[in-house]
Amino acid sequence: MVTFDDVFKIGCLGRTHGVKGEISFHFSDDVFDRVDADYLFIKTDGLLVPFFFEEYRFKSDETALVKFAGIDTADRAAELTGCEVYFPRSLDDQDDSQLTWAEIVGYHIIDEATGLSIGEVTAVDLSTINTLFEVRGLQGDRLLIPANDDLITDINRQERLITMQLPEGLLDLT
């Protein structure tokens, strides 16, 4: 059985398109196209369910119109509206030195100086010139940590850890 540790979120499904079961797919990572994947996982009722592509076409750099096998009506496609879409880590085409922003969600940040966990990356904020990791701290607090290459000292894909050399006092700004 596939677990959430085996996948990473790459987008969500939007509105239906037409009457033959197409649906818009808003994605943050086009890995499904780079590796010519046959399927994606869609979170329905808390479970990861594989849906196989019949076809897809790009509408923009962040949206595709997707037709899944077995989804042949607008009503059936509408049932998937709003569902989160995940990609299997095992099919990812990136080498060990490169991660996409979507893959980093779920990784834990470790402070290099203390060796202690800071928290889990819940999102990556790309809305400003300075990319930020949104981190849920150990006490449930929300932290913003600069996602700067100069601060990252190690990335362990196996254990899903990012070790960072955090500036003194950064964690006190919450």
SULNORJO-V181066 format. One record per residue. N is the residue number from 1. RES is the residue in three letters. PSI is psi in degrees with one decimal (* if undefined). OMEGA is omega as a letter, one per 20 degrees, with the letter a starting at -180 (NA if undefined). NEAR is the number of other ideal C-beta (glycine too) atoms within 8 Angstrom. Layout:
# SULNORJO-V181066
n = (N,N)
res = (RES,RES)
psi = (PSI,PSI)
omega = (OMEGA,OMEGA)
near = (NEAR,NEAR)
This chain:
# SULNORJO-V181066
n = (1,2,3,4,5,6,7,8,9,10,11,12,13,14,15,16,17,18,19,20,21,22,23,24,25,26,27,28,29,30,31,32,33,34,35,36,37,38,39,40,41,42,43,44,45,46,47,48,49,50,51,52,53,54,55,56,57,58,59,60,61,62,63,64,65,66,67,68,69,70,71,72,73,74,75,76,77,78,79,80,81,82,83,84,85,86,87,88,89,90,91,92,93,94,95,96,97,98,99,100,101,102,103,104,105,106,107,108,109,110,111,112,113,114,115,116,117,118,119,120,121,122,123,124,125,126,127,128,129,130,131,132,133,134,135,136,137,138,139,140,141,142,143,144,145,146,147,148,149,150,151,152,153,154,155,156,157,158,159,160,161,162,163,164,165,166,167,168,169,170,171,172,173,174)
res = (MET,VAL,THR,PHE,ASP,ASP,VAL,PHE,LYS,ILE,GLY,CYS,LEU,GLY,ARG,THR,HIS,GLY,VAL,LYS,GLY,GLU,ILE,SER,PHE,HIS,PHE,SER,ASP,ASP,VAL,PHE,ASP,ARG,VAL,ASP,ALA,ASP,TYR,LEU,PHE,ILE,LYS,THR,ASP,GLY,LEU,LEU,VAL,PRO,PHE,PHE,PHE,GLU,GLU,TYR,ARG,PHE,LYS,SER,ASP,GLU,THR,ALA,LEU,VAL,LYS,PHE,ALA,GLY,ILE,ASP,THR,ALA,ASP,ARG,ALA,ALA,GLU,LEU,THR,GLY,CYS,GLU,VAL,TYR,PHE,PRO,ARG,SER,LEU,ASP,ASP,GLN,ASP,ASP,SER,GLN,LEU,THR,TRP,ALA,GLU,ILE,VAL,GLY,TYR,HIS,ILE,ILE,ASP,GLU,ALA,THR,GLY,LEU,SER,ILE,GLY,GLU,VAL,THR,ALA,VAL,ASP,LEU,SER,THR,ILE,ASN,THR,LEU,PHE,GLU,VAL,ARG,GLY,LEU,GLN,GLY,ASP,ARG,LEU,LEU,ILE,PRO,ALA,ASN,ASP,ASP,LEU,ILE,THR,ASP,ILE,ASN,ARG,GLN,GLU,ARG,LEU,ILE,THR,MET,GLN,LEU,PRO,GLU,GLY,LEU,LEU,ASP,LEU,THR)
psi = (136.2,134.1,171.0,-18.5,-19.7,-5.1,167.5,147.4,132.2,-1.6,-162.2,161.4,139.4,-135.8,159.1,160.6,113.2,-165.5,1.5,16.7,6.8,150.6,147.0,141.6,112.3,114.8,152.1,-10.0,127.4,27.5,-33.3,-30.4,-37.7,-36.0,3.7,52.9,149.1,-18.7,163.9,162.0,134.2,131.7,112.2,130.2,36.8,0.2,153.2,115.5,128.1,133.6,127.1,139.7,136.8,-43.4,163.7,156.5,145.0,134.9,-32.1,-172.7,-12.0,3.0,137.4,153.0,124.2,140.2,114.7,146.1,134.4,-7.4,97.7,2.9,158.4,-36.2,-42.2,-41.9,-35.9,-26.9,-20.9,-6.6,130.0,-7.3,143.0,146.6,134.5,154.0,139.2,128.9,-31.4,-22.0,-2.9,139.3,-2.5,144.0,175.6,-20.7,-11.7,133.8,147.8,161.3,-37.3,-37.2,-30.0,-25.6,127.3,-13.7,156.5,140.1,129.8,132.2,118.3,-38.2,-39.4,-20.7,6.1,151.0,135.9,-37.1,-170.3,135.3,120.9,-20.2,164.9,121.6,111.2,12.8,-14.0,175.0,-28.2,107.8,138.5,141.2,127.6,121.1,134.4,111.3,172.7,-25.5,11.2,1.6,157.0,123.5,147.3,121.1,128.9,131.3,61.9,132.3,-33.0,-21.9,-21.2,120.2,-23.3,146.0,123.3,102.0,-36.1,-46.8,-3.4,53.6,141.7,117.0,130.4,145.8,92.2,137.2,141.3,133.1,-8.4,-42.9,-12.8,-5.4,1.9,*)
omega = (a,r,a,r,a,a,r,a,r,r,r,a,a,a,r,r,a,a,a,r,r,r,r,a,r,a,r,a,a,a,r,r,a,a,r,a,r,a,r,r,r,a,r,a,r,a,r,a,r,r,a,r,r,r,r,r,a,r,r,r,a,a,r,r,a,r,r,r,r,r,a,r,r,r,r,r,a,r,a,a,r,a,r,a,a,r,a,r,a,a,a,a,a,r,a,a,a,r,r,r,a,a,a,r,a,r,r,r,r,r,a,a,a,a,a,r,r,r,a,r,r,r,r,a,a,a,r,r,r,r,a,r,r,a,r,a,a,r,r,r,r,r,r,a,r,r,a,r,a,a,a,a,r,r,r,a,a,a,r,a,r,r,a,r,a,r,a,r,a,a,r,a,a,NA)
near = (2,8,7,7,6,8,13,12,10,13,11,9,14,10,6,11,7,7,4,8,13,11,17,14,14,9,12,8,12,6,15,10,10,7,9,5,11,5,8,12,14,13,11,8,3,4,6,11,8,8,11,9,13,6,6,10,6,8,7,5,4,6,12,11,12,12,12,13,7,5,12,6,9,10,6,9,14,8,6,12,11,6,10,8,15,14,16,10,9,5,9,11,6,9,4,5,3,6,8,9,11,13,12,12,12,9,12,11,15,12,13,11,6,5,6,6,8,15,11,9,15,7,7,13,10,6,3,7,2,6,11,11,14,12,14,10,11,6,4,5,7,8,12,9,13,9,9,8,4,4,12,11,7,8,9,9,7,4,5,9,11,13,12,13,7,12,5,4,6,8,9,5,5,7)
